[in-house]
Amino acid sequence: MAVKQRLQPHEHGAVSEFLDLLERQLEGRVFQTLLFGSKARGDSTPDSDIDI
């Protein structure tokens, strides 16, 4: 699954790990995942979370 470059390298790694775990746990039932919120819009602050 693609993750936009709006994430910092450590965030990208954490999201990739989470998505891999999600796909393994749900055994092929994941149709789509989306990044939304301030990270997706590109207007995040240091206190912003990652919305998936």
N, CA, C, O and CB atoms as a CASP TS submission, in Angstrom:
PFRMAT TS
TARGET T0000
AUTHOR 0000-0000-0000
METHOD Language model
MODEL 1
PARENT N/A
ATOM      1  N   MET     1       0.839  -1.182   0.000  1.00  0.00           N
ATOM      2  CA  MET     1       0.000   0.000   0.000  1.00  0.00           C
ATOM      3  C   MET     1       0.880   1.239   0.000  1.00  0.00           C
ATOM      4  O   MET     1       1.912   1.285   0.670  1.00  0.00           O
ATOM      5  CB  MET     1      -0.952   0.001   1.212  1.00  0.00           C
ATOM      6  N   ALA     2       0.476   2.199  -0.727  1.00  0.00           N
ATOM      7  CA  ALA     2       1.269   3.421  -0.835  1.00  0.00           C
ATOM      8  C   ALA     2       0.981   4.367   0.329  1.00  0.00           C
ATOM      9  O   ALA     2      -0.161   4.522   0.763  1.00  0.00           O
ATOM     10  CB  ALA     2       0.987   4.125  -2.168  1.00  0.00           C
ATOM     11  N   VAL     3       2.035   4.983   0.811  1.00  0.00           N
ATOM     12  CA  VAL     3       1.921   6.000   1.852  1.00  0.00           C
ATOM     13  C   VAL     3       2.534   7.268   1.284  1.00  0.00           C
ATOM     14  O   VAL     3       3.675   7.257   0.823  1.00  0.00           O
ATOM     15  CB  VAL     3       2.631   5.558   3.198  1.00  0.00           C
ATOM     16  N   LYS     4       1.783   8.359   1.316  1.00  0.00           N
ATOM     17  CA  LYS     4       2.279   9.620   0.762  1.00  0.00           C
ATOM     18  C   LYS     4       3.509  10.104   1.502  1.00  0.00           C
ATOM     19  O   LYS     4       3.716   9.761   2.666  1.00  0.00           O
ATOM     20  CB  LYS     4       1.195  10.685   0.813  1.00  0.00           C
ATOM     21  N   GLN     5       4.325  10.898   0.833  1.00  0.00           N
ATOM     22  CA  GLN     5       5.562  11.401   1.405  1.00  0.00           C
ATOM     23  C   GLN     5       5.347  12.550   2.387  1.00  0.00           C
ATOM     24  O   GLN     5       6.311  13.223   2.753  1.00  0.00           O
ATOM     25  CB  GLN     5       6.476  11.846   0.308  1.00  0.00           C
ATOM     26  N   ARG     6       4.139  12.786   2.813  1.00  0.00           N
ATOM     27  CA  ARG     6       3.871  13.828   3.810  1.00  0.00           C
ATOM     28  C   ARG     6       4.283  13.379   5.200  1.00  0.00           C
ATOM     29  O   ARG     6       4.274  14.174   6.140  1.00  0.00           O
ATOM     30  CB  ARG     6       2.392  14.207   3.804  1.00  0.00           C
ATOM     31  N   LEU     7       4.641  12.121   5.335  1.00  0.00           N
ATOM     32  CA  LEU     7       5.056  11.575   6.623  1.00  0.00           C
ATOM     33  C   LEU     7       6.567  11.653   6.764  1.00  0.00           C
ATOM     34  O   LEU     7       7.302  11.547   5.782  1.00  0.00           O
ATOM     35  CB  LEU     7       4.579  10.123   6.779  1.00  0.00           C
ATOM     36  N   GLN     8       7.017  11.838   7.987  1.00  0.00           N
ATOM     37  CA  GLN     8       8.441  11.786   8.290  1.00  0.00           C
ATOM     38  C   GLN     8       8.895  10.330   8.149  1.00  0.00           C
ATOM     39  O   GLN     8       8.070   9.421   8.249  1.00  0.00           O
ATOM     40  CB  GLN     8       8.744  12.348   9.735  1.00  0.00           C
ATOM     41  N   PRO     9      10.185  10.093   7.921  1.00  0.00           N
ATOM     42  CA  PRO     9      10.651   8.710   7.743  1.00  0.00           C
ATOM     43  C   PRO     9      10.245   7.770   8.883  1.00  0.00           C
ATOM     44  O   PRO     9       9.848   6.634   8.623  1.00  0.00           O
ATOM     45  CB  PRO     9      12.152   8.702   7.609  1.00  0.00           C
ATOM     46  N   HIS    10      10.336   8.219  10.137  1.00  0.00           N
ATOM     47  CA  HIS    10       9.951   7.338  11.249  1.00  0.00           C
ATOM     48  C   HIS    10       8.440   7.091  11.275  1.00  0.00           C
ATOM     49  O   HIS    10       7.992   6.021  11.686  1.00  0.00           O
ATOM     50  CB  HIS    10      10.404   7.943  12.587  1.00  0.00           C
ATOM     51  N   GLU    11       7.661   8.074  10.839  1.00  0.00           N
ATOM     52  CA  GLU    11       6.210   7.897  10.771  1.00  0.00           C
ATOM     53  C   GLU    11       5.860   6.921   9.653  1.00  0.00           C
ATOM     54  O   GLU    11       4.992   6.063   9.809  1.00  0.00           O
ATOM     55  CB  GLU    11       5.499   9.255  10.549  1.00  0.00           C
ATOM     56  N   HIS    12       6.543   7.065   8.534  1.00  0.00           N
ATOM     57  CA  HIS    12       6.313   6.176   7.395  1.00  0.00           C
ATOM     58  C   HIS    12       6.571   4.729   7.809  1.00  0.00           C
ATOM     59  O   HIS    12       5.797   3.834   7.471  1.00  0.00           O
ATOM     60  CB  HIS    12       7.218   6.570   6.196  1.00  0.00           C
ATOM     61  N   GLY    13       7.662   4.504   8.541  1.00  0.00           N
ATOM     62  CA  GLY    13       7.980   3.158   9.005  1.00  0.00           C
ATOM     63  C   GLY    13       6.913   2.602   9.926  1.00  0.00           C
ATOM     64  O   GLY    13       6.528   1.439   9.807  1.00  0.00           O
ATOM     65  N   ALA    14       6.433   3.427  10.845  1.00  0.00           N
ATOM     66  CA  ALA    14       5.403   2.988  11.792  1.00  0.00           C
ATOM     67  C   ALA    14       4.095   2.674  11.067  1.00  0.00           C
ATOM     68  O   ALA    14       3.438   1.680  11.377  1.00  0.00           O
ATOM     69  CB  ALA    14       5.167   4.065  12.867  1.00  0.00           C
ATOM     70  N   VAL    15       3.720   3.511  10.111  1.00  0.00           N
ATOM     71  CA  VAL    15       2.490   3.277   9.351  1.00  0.00           C
ATOM     72  C   VAL    15       2.629   2.003   8.522  1.00  0.00           C
ATOM     73  O   VAL    15       1.699   1.197   8.473  1.00  0.00           O
ATOM     74  CB  VAL    15       2.169   4.489   8.436  1.00  0.00           C
ATOM     75  N   SER    16       3.759   1.813   7.881  1.00  0.00           N
ATOM     76  CA  SER    16       3.981   0.600   7.084  1.00  0.00           C
ATOM     77  C   SER    16       3.887  -0.650   7.946  1.00  0.00           C
ATOM     78  O   SER    16       3.275  -1.640   7.547  1.00  0.00           O
ATOM     79  CB  SER    16       5.348   0.656   6.392  1.00  0.00           C
ATOM     80  N   GLU    17       4.492  -0.606   9.123  1.00  0.00           N
ATOM     81  CA  GLU    17       4.418  -1.739  10.059  1.00  0.00           C
ATOM     82  C   GLU    17       2.977  -2.012  10.467  1.00  0.00           C
ATOM     83  O   GLU    17       2.537  -3.161  10.494  1.00  0.00           O
ATOM     84  CB  GLU    17       5.276  -1.468  11.310  1.00  0.00           C
ATOM     85  N   PHE    18       2.243  -0.944  10.786  1.00  0.00           N
ATOM     86  CA  PHE    18       0.846  -1.094  11.186  1.00  0.00           C
ATOM     87  C   PHE    18       0.017  -1.707  10.062  1.00  0.00           C
ATOM     88  O   PHE    18      -0.784  -2.609  10.303  1.00  0.00           O
ATOM     89  CB  PHE    18       0.259   0.261  11.595  1.00  0.00           C
ATOM     90  N   LEU    19       0.206  -1.223   8.839  1.00  0.00           N
ATOM     91  CA  LEU    19      -0.576  -1.738   7.717  1.00  0.00           C
ATOM     92  C   LEU    19      -0.236  -3.194   7.425  1.00  0.00           C
ATOM     93  O   LEU    19      -1.125  -3.979   7.095  1.00  0.00           O
ATOM     94  CB  LEU    19      -0.339  -0.887   6.473  1.00  0.00           C
ATOM     95  N   ASP    20       1.033  -3.565   7.541  1.00  0.00           N
ATOM     96  CA  ASP    20       1.425  -4.967   7.366  1.00  0.00           C
ATOM     97  C   ASP    20       0.738  -5.845   8.406  1.00  0.00           C
ATOM     98  O   ASP    20       0.216  -6.910   8.076  1.00  0.00           O
ATOM     99  CB  ASP    20       2.958  -5.122   7.466  1.00  0.00           C
ATOM    100  N   LEU    21       0.737  -5.399   9.657  1.00  0.00           N
ATOM    101  CA  LEU    21       0.084  -6.147  10.732  1.00  0.00           C
ATOM    102  C   LEU    21      -1.420  -6.252  10.481  1.00  0.00           C
ATOM    103  O   LEU    21      -2.011  -7.318  10.655  1.00  0.00           O
ATOM    104  CB  LEU    21       0.350  -5.477  12.093  1.00  0.00           C
ATOM    105  N   LEU    22      -2.028  -5.156  10.077  1.00  0.00           N
ATOM    106  CA  LEU    22      -3.460  -5.139   9.790  1.00  0.00           C
ATOM    107  C   LEU    22      -3.799  -6.142   8.695  1.00  0.00           C
ATOM    108  O   LEU    22      -4.759  -6.902   8.825  1.00  0.00           O
ATOM    109  CB  LEU    22      -3.911  -3.730   9.379  1.00  0.00           C
ATOM    110  N   GLU    23      -3.024  -6.148   7.627  1.00  0.00           N
ATOM    111  CA  GLU    23      -3.274  -7.076   6.518  1.00  0.00           C
ATOM    112  C   GLU    23      -3.105  -8.530   6.963  1.00  0.00           C
ATOM    113  O   GLU    23      -3.880  -9.395   6.555  1.00  0.00           O
ATOM    114  CB  GLU    23      -2.329  -6.774   5.345  1.00  0.00           C
ATOM    115  N   ARG    24      -2.107  -8.800   7.788  1.00  0.00           N
ATOM    116  CA  ARG    24      -1.904 -10.174   8.282  1.00  0.00           C
ATOM    117  C   ARG    24      -3.052 -10.597   9.196  1.00  0.00           C
ATOM    118  O   ARG    24      -3.560 -11.713   9.084  1.00  0.00           O
ATOM    119  CB  ARG    24      -0.559 -10.287   9.037  1.00  0.00           C
ATOM    120  N   GLN    25      -3.456  -9.711  10.093  1.00  0.00           N
ATOM    121  CA  GLN    25      -4.513 -10.047  11.048  1.00  0.00           C
ATOM    122  C   GLN    25      -5.869 -10.228  10.369  1.00  0.00           C
ATOM    123  O   GLN    25      -6.668 -11.068  10.785  1.00  0.00           O
ATOM    124  CB  GLN    25      -4.614  -8.968  12.112  1.00  0.00           C
ATOM    125  N   LEU    26      -6.125  -9.454   9.344  1.00  0.00           N
ATOM    126  CA  LEU    26      -7.427  -9.515   8.672  1.00  0.00           C
ATOM    127  C   LEU    26      -7.414 -10.411   7.440  1.00  0.00           C
ATOM    128  O   LEU    26      -8.405 -10.490   6.714  1.00  0.00           O
ATOM    129  CB  LEU    26      -7.867  -8.124   8.275  1.00  0.00           C
ATOM    130  N   GLU    27      -6.302 -11.078   7.206  1.00  0.00           N
ATOM    131  CA  GLU    27      -6.176 -12.120   6.185  1.00  0.00           C
ATOM    132  C   GLU    27      -6.822 -11.767   4.851  1.00  0.00           C
ATOM    133  O   GLU    27      -7.737 -12.458   4.404  1.00  0.00           O
ATOM    134  CB  GLU    27      -6.775 -13.384   6.692  1.00  0.00           C
ATOM    135  N   GLY    28      -6.360 -10.713   4.222  1.00  0.00           N
ATOM    136  CA  GLY    28      -6.831 -10.365   2.889  1.00  0.00           C
ATOM    137  C   GLY    28      -8.159  -9.646   2.833  1.00  0.00           C
ATOM    138  O   GLY    28      -8.681  -9.415   1.743  1.00  0.00           O
ATOM    139  N   ARG    29      -8.719  -9.285   3.968  1.00  0.00           N
ATOM    140  CA  ARG    29     -10.016  -8.603   3.974  1.00  0.00           C
ATOM    141  C   ARG    29      -9.886  -7.089   3.947  1.00  0.00           C
ATOM    142  O   ARG    29     -10.893  -6.383   3.996  1.00  0.00           O
ATOM    143  CB  ARG    29     -10.806  -9.014   5.188  1.00  0.00           C
ATOM    144  N   VAL    30      -8.664  -6.580   3.871  1.00  0.00           N
ATOM    145  CA  VAL    30      -8.467  -5.128   3.791  1.00  0.00           C
ATOM    146  C   VAL    30      -8.577  -4.731   2.323  1.00  0.00           C
ATOM    147  O   VAL    30      -7.770  -5.152   1.494  1.00  0.00           O
ATOM    148  CB  VAL    30      -7.073  -4.692   4.401  1.00  0.00           C
ATOM    149  N   PHE    31      -9.574  -3.925   2.014  1.00  0.00           N
ATOM    150  CA  PHE    31      -9.781  -3.471   0.641  1.00  0.00           C
ATOM    151  C   PHE    31      -8.970  -2.218   0.359  1.00  0.00           C
ATOM    152  O   PHE    31      -8.381  -2.081  -0.713  1.00  0.00           O
ATOM    153  CB  PHE    31     -11.266  -3.207   0.378  1.00  0.00           C
ATOM    154  N   GLN    32      -8.937  -1.304   1.321  1.00  0.00           N
ATOM    155  CA  GLN    32      -8.270  -0.025   1.107  1.00  0.00           C
ATOM    156  C   GLN    32      -7.964   0.603   2.464  1.00  0.00           C
ATOM    157  O   GLN    32      -8.725   0.448   3.419  1.00  0.00           O
ATOM    158  CB  GLN    32      -9.146   0.929   0.235  1.00  0.00           C
ATOM    159  N   THR    33      -6.853   1.305   2.532  1.00  0.00           N
ATOM    160  CA  THR    33      -6.558   2.125   3.704  1.00  0.00           C
ATOM    161  C   THR    33      -6.270   3.535   3.219  1.00  0.00           C
ATOM    162  O   THR    33      -5.715   3.732   2.139  1.00  0.00           O
ATOM    163  CB  THR    33      -5.351   1.548   4.528  1.00  0.00           C
ATOM    164  N   LEU    34      -6.647   4.499   4.017  1.00  0.00           N
ATOM    165  CA  LEU    34      -6.484   5.899   3.637  1.00  0.00           C
ATOM    166  C   LEU    34      -5.821   6.685   4.754  1.00  0.00           C
ATOM    167  O   LEU    34      -6.091   6.466   5.935  1.00  0.00           O
ATOM    168  CB  LEU    34      -7.835   6.522   3.282  1.00  0.00           C
ATOM    169  N   LEU    35      -4.963   7.588   4.367  1.00  0.00           N
ATOM    170  CA  LEU    35      -4.399   8.572   5.282  1.00  0.00           C
ATOM    171  C   LEU    35      -5.271   9.813   5.153  1.00  0.00           C
ATOM    172  O   LEU    35      -5.503  10.297   4.045  1.00  0.00           O
ATOM    173  CB  LEU    35      -2.871   8.882   4.964  1.00  0.00           C
ATOM    174  N   PHE    36      -5.758  10.332   6.282  1.00  0.00           N
ATOM    175  CA  PHE    36      -6.595  11.531   6.215  1.00  0.00           C
ATOM    176  C   PHE    36      -6.197  12.483   7.324  1.00  0.00           C
ATOM    177  O   PHE    36      -5.310  12.176   8.121  1.00  0.00           O
ATOM    178  CB  PHE    36      -8.097  11.171   6.320  1.00  0.00           C
ATOM    179  N   GLY    37      -6.834  13.613   7.380  1.00  0.00           N
ATOM    180  CA  GLY    37      -6.524  14.599   8.411  1.00  0.00           C
ATOM    181  C   GLY    37      -5.361  15.489   8.015  1.00  0.00           C
ATOM    182  O   GLY    37      -5.023  15.617   6.839  1.00  0.00           O
ATOM    183  N   SER    38      -4.758  16.098   9.021  1.00  0.00           N
ATOM    184  CA  SER    38      -3.727  17.110   8.770  1.00  0.00           C
ATOM    185  C   SER    38      -2.492  16.546   8.075  1.00  0.00           C
ATOM    186  O   SER    38      -1.866  17.247   7.280  1.00  0.00           O
ATOM    187  CB  SER    38      -3.317  17.752  10.070  1.00  0.00           C
ATOM    188  N   LYS    39      -2.130  15.304   8.356  1.00  0.00           N
ATOM    189  CA  LYS    39      -0.968  14.706   7.672  1.00  0.00           C
ATOM    190  C   LYS    39      -1.243  14.578   6.181  1.00  0.00           C
ATOM    191  O   LYS    39      -0.364  14.851   5.363  1.00  0.00           O
ATOM    192  CB  LYS    39      -0.627  13.317   8.272  1.00  0.00           C
ATOM    193  N   ALA    40      -2.442  14.170   5.821  1.00  0.00           N
ATOM    194  CA  ALA    40      -2.803  14.020   4.413  1.00  0.00           C
ATOM    195  C   ALA    40      -2.901  15.376   3.711  1.00  0.00           C
ATOM    196  O   ALA    40      -2.527  15.515   2.546  1.00  0.00           O
ATOM    197  CB  ALA    40      -4.130  13.270   4.285  1.00  0.00           C
ATOM    198  N   ARG    41      -3.402  16.357   4.430  1.00  0.00           N
ATOM    199  CA  ARG    41      -3.541  17.694   3.836  1.00  0.00           C
ATOM    200  C   ARG    41      -2.212  18.425   3.752  1.00  0.00           C
ATOM    201  O   ARG    41      -2.057  19.352   2.957  1.00  0.00           O
ATOM    202  CB  ARG    41      -4.526  18.524   4.640  1.00  0.00           C
ATOM    203  N   GLY    42      -1.257  18.011   4.569  1.00  0.00           N
ATOM    204  CA  GLY    42       0.041  18.676   4.578  1.00  0.00           C
ATOM    205  C   GLY    42       0.108  19.869   5.505  1.00  0.00           C
ATOM    206  O   GLY    42       1.016  20.691   5.384  1.00  0.00           O
ATOM    207  N   ASP    43      -0.834  19.983   6.429  1.00  0.00           N
ATOM    208  CA  ASP    43      -0.806  21.117   7.362  1.00  0.00           C
ATOM    209  C   ASP    43      -0.680  20.649   8.815  1.00  0.00           C
ATOM    210  O   ASP    43      -1.230  21.268   9.726  1.00  0.00           O
ATOM    211  CB  ASP    43      -2.073  21.969   7.197  1.00  0.00           C
ATOM    212  N   SER    44       0.044  19.560   9.017  1.00  0.00           N
ATOM    213  CA  SER    44       0.222  19.020  10.367  1.00  0.00           C
ATOM    214  C   SER    44       1.191  19.869  11.181  1.00  0.00           C
ATOM    215  O   SER    44       1.998  20.623  10.639  1.00  0.00           O
ATOM    216  CB  SER    44       0.722  17.576  10.301  1.00  0.00           C
ATOM    217  N   THR    45       1.084  19.721  12.490  1.00  0.00           N
ATOM    218  CA  THR    45       1.998  20.375  13.427  1.00  0.00           C
ATOM    219  C   THR    45       2.763  19.270  14.164  1.00  0.00           C
ATOM    220  O   THR    45       2.433  18.095  14.007  1.00  0.00           O
ATOM    221  CB  THR    45       1.218  21.317  14.441  1.00  0.00           C
ATOM    222  N   PRO    46       3.767  19.617  14.957  1.00  0.00           N
ATOM    223  CA  PRO    46       4.491  18.581  15.707  1.00  0.00           C
ATOM    224  C   PRO    46       3.592  17.767  16.650  1.00  0.00           C
ATOM    225  O   PRO    46       3.949  16.648  17.018  1.00  0.00           O
ATOM    226  CB  PRO    46       5.601  19.224  16.508  1.00  0.00           C
ATOM    227  N   ASP    47       2.447  18.305  17.039  1.00  0.00           N
ATOM    228  CA  ASP    47       1.530  17.592  17.931  1.00  0.00           C
ATOM    229  C   ASP    47       0.478  16.770  17.191  1.00  0.00           C
ATOM    230  O   ASP    47      -0.344  16.110  17.826  1.00  0.00           O
ATOM    231  CB  ASP    47       0.842  18.573  18.835  1.00  0.00           C
ATOM    232  N   SER    48       0.493  16.800  15.868  1.00  0.00           N
ATOM    233  CA  SER    48      -0.523  16.090  15.092  1.00  0.00           C
ATOM    234  C   SER    48      -0.337  14.582  15.180  1.00  0.00           C
ATOM    235  O   SER    48       0.781  14.073  15.257  1.00  0.00           O
ATOM    236  CB  SER    48      -0.481  16.534  13.635  1.00  0.00           C
ATOM    237  N   ASP    49      -1.471  13.883  15.165  1.00  0.00           N
ATOM    238  CA  ASP    49      -1.416  12.429  15.114  1.00  0.00           C
ATOM    239  C   ASP    49      -1.558  11.982  13.659  1.00  0.00           C
ATOM    240  O   ASP    49      -1.706  12.804  12.754  1.00  0.00           O
ATOM    241  CB  ASP    49      -2.528  11.793  16.007  1.00  0.00           C
ATOM    242  N   ILE    50      -1.512  10.685  13.455  1.00  0.00           N
ATOM    243  CA  ILE    50      -1.639  10.120  12.113  1.00  0.00           C
ATOM    244  C   ILE    50      -2.993   9.430  12.049  1.00  0.00           C
ATOM    245  O   ILE    50      -3.266   8.509  12.819  1.00  0.00           O
ATOM    246  CB  ILE    50      -0.461   9.118  11.781  1.00  0.00           C
ATOM    247  N   ASP    51      -3.831   9.876  11.136  1.00  0.00           N
ATOM    248  CA  ASP    51      -5.179   9.322  10.984  1.00  0.00           C
ATOM    249  C   ASP    51      -5.196   8.366   9.796  1.00  0.00           C
ATOM    250  O   ASP    51      -4.909   8.745   8.660  1.00  0.00           O
ATOM    251  CB  ASP    51      -6.234  10.455  10.795  1.00  0.00           C
ATOM    252  N   ILE    52      -5.545   7.102  10.098  1.00  0.00           N
ATOM    253  CA  ILE    52      -5.597   6.081   9.039  1.00  0.00           C
ATOM    254  C   ILE    52      -6.985   5.483   9.040  1.00  0.00           C
ATOM    255  O   ILE    52      -7.276   4.599   8.235  1.00  0.00           O
ATOM    256  CB  ILE    52      -4.507   4.968   9.244  1.00  0.00           C
TER
END
